[in-house]
Amino acid sequence: MPPRLTGLHLSHHPVFRLLFRDQVLSDREQMLISSVTTMFTDITGSTQMYENLGDAVAYNIVRDHFTILFASIEQHGGRVIKTIGDAVMASFMSNERAMQAIVQFLEELKQYNETRQIHEQVWLKIGLHRGPAILVNLNDRLDYFGSSVNKAARIQGLARSGEVTFSEQVYRDEAFRRVLDVICQTKLERLQVNLKGLEGEQTIFRACLLPRPDEPQPQTVQPANGASPVQRFLQGLGLGARR
């Protein structure tokens, strides 16, 4: 049988999205996806940022952050599903690609923050989960629904500034853990939590990838050659943070 692309592959393929952006499911159709990685991000203290800086300035900062995230997500084969205020929902074919995108946009946000005062900086809280979902057409855009999507959103709510939280399903992925082992310089936290709307305790992991300078810093290994593990990781992928 010749190689074939699934509906999930097509929905994440940039050429397909470019050439057939109007080819979407009808309002009454839905597609069951057996497994997809869902990511949610949210800006820490965005309400206070709007209050302190004013709507126009704060909105431009949020737009800058969208530009950084969208480019990294798409570069690693992901798809931006929607924005909700300053939050972003995206999907990926694999946990590994999701983590590669996270590493890249956090490094770029780090460089962005270095040019700004602390009250103008962008700090993200990120959540990841992988599981089945229903793909639908909502408001002329593809969107995901289901308990796995809800779980990813709840997991994101457990993250603190500069942290990524992820489910046990994501952690069991060896390719994901290889990326995490390279770039995470702090101890991984394992939590047993109850998530709203989900039965029973859930095992969640939390890793700090970009600590805020105004918060207590975790113990890290200082790089000997001047390049951080994140920078070396991106260089190994043939990437670098865009300035």
N, C-alpha and C positions, 0 to 999 in steps of 0.2 A: 504494500500500500504506500503511495507517495506521501511525503510529509504534509501534514495539515496543521493549520492554525485553529485553535479553539476560539470561541467568542471572547474569552478573557484575554487571550493573546492579542486579538484584533483590537480590542478596546484600549489596550496599552501601547499599540504599535503607532509610532509618530507619523509614519507615512500614511497609514490608513486614516488616522484622525485628520491629516492635512487634506487628503483627496476626497474623503467620504464623510466629512464632518456632519452632513445633513442626513446620513444613513443611520438612523437611530431606531430603537424599538418604538412601536406604537404605544399610545397611552395605556392600552389594555394588555400589552405583552409584558412578560417578565422572563428572566433567564436565571436559572439556579446555578450559582457558581460554587463548585465543590470546596474551593479553598482560595482565599485571597488575603493579602496582608493589608490591614487598614491602619493608617496613621492619623492621629489628631495632634495638632499643636495649638498652643494658646500663649499669648504674650502676658508675662507677669506684670501686674499693676497697670494694665492699660487704661483703666478708668481713672486712676490717679494721674497718669500721663496726660490724658485729655484735660483734666482739671488744671494741672500745673502749667501746661504749655499752650493751651487753647486748641480748639478743634482743628484749625487749619494746619498748624505745625505738627500736631500729633498725627493727623491723618496722613501727612506726607511721610512721616517716619514709618507708619504702618504700611504705606505703599512701597517704600524702600524695602521693607522686610518681605513683602509679597514677591517683589522682583527677585530677591535672592533665593527664596524658597522655591518659587515656581521653576526657576532655571535649573536648580539642583535636582528637584524631583523629576523633571522631564529628562535631564541628562542621564539619570539612572533608571530609565524605563518606567517611571511612575506616571500616574495620572492625577492631576488636581481635580478632585470631585466637586468641591465647592468651598467657599469661604462663609463663615458665620461670624459677622463682626470682624474682629481681627484674628479669629481662629481659622485654621486650615484643616480640611479633610482631604486625604490623598490615599491612593491605593497603589500597590506594587505586586508584581508577579512573585516576588520572593522576599523573605525576611532579610536576606543578605543585601539585596539591592536597596531595600528601605534603609538599612543601617548605613550603607555607603552614602546615600543622599543626606541622611542626618549628619554624618561626619562632615560632609562638604559644606552644607549650609551653616552649621554651627561655626566652622572655621571662618567662613566669610562674615558671619555676624560678629565674631570676635574682632576681626579687622575693622568692620564697620563701627563697632563700639569704641575702638581705640581712638577714633577721630571725634568723639562726642563726649559731652559731660554726662555724668552718671544718670541724671534725670532725663536724658535724651537717648539712653541706650535701650536696646531690645534684648530681653532675656526670655527664653522660651521654656515652656513645660510641654513635654512630648510623651505620647502614649502609643504603644504598638500592640496589636493582637492579630492572630491569623486564624481563620475559620471560614465556614460556609457563609454565603450571603445571597441575597436576591438582587439581581441587577434589573433596574427599571428605568423608564424614561419619565422624568419629572421636570416640568417647566422647560422642556426641550433640551434637557441635559441628562446624561446617564448618572444614576445615583445608586447607592447600595443601601439595603435595609436588612434587618435581621438582628438576632441576639448577639452575633459576633461583632457587628458594628456598634451596638449598644455597649458591649463589654469594652471595646477599644476606647470609647469615649469615657467610660467610667475609670478605666486604667489611667488615662491621661490626667484625670482629676486628682490622682495621687502623686503626680510629679511636682517637684519644686523647681525653682529657677535653675536652668542649666542641666536638668535631669531628663533622662528618658526612662520611662517605666514600661514594662512589657510582661506579657503573660507567660505562663509555663510552657504553653504551646510554642511560643517564639523561642524561649530559652533552650528547648530541646533540639533546636535546629543547629547542627554542628557548624554549618557554614556561617550562620549568624554569630555563634560563639567565637569562631576564629577571628572575625572582625572585632568583636567586643574585647577579646583578649589583647589585641594589638593596641587599641586606642584608649581603653579604660585604664586610668592610672590610680583609681581609688577602689576601695573595697566594695564589692557588689552586695547590696542589701536584699535579703529575701524576706518577704512579708506574707503573713496569712491574714487576709482581710475579707470582709463581707462587702460585696458591691451591690448597690441599690438595684433591685429588679432581678437579681441573679440568686439562685438557690445555693446555699452552702458556702463554706469558706473557699476563697480563691487564693492560689499561690501567685504572688506578683513579685517581680524583681525590679530593683531601682538602681540606676547607675548615674553618677554625676560626671558629665562630660565637659561642662563649661561653667565652673563656679563663678558666682558674682564676686567682684573685688571688695564689695562692702559687707561680705558675709564671711564667717570663719572658714578658712581654707583647709580642705582635707590634705593629709600627707600624700605627697606625690614624689615620684622619682624624677630628679632633674635630668634632662637630656645632656649627654656629654658633648655632642657635636653641634649644639645650638638649634637643631631641628627637633620639634616635639614629635611624639609617636603619631599624632594626627597628621602632621605635615609629612612625615615619612610615609605614612599609609597612603595619603593622597598622591604623593609623588610616585609611589609604586603602581598606582592606577593610571599614571600618566596625566594626573590632574593637579591643579593648584587652585587655591582660592583666588577668585577674580578680584582685582583691586579697581 
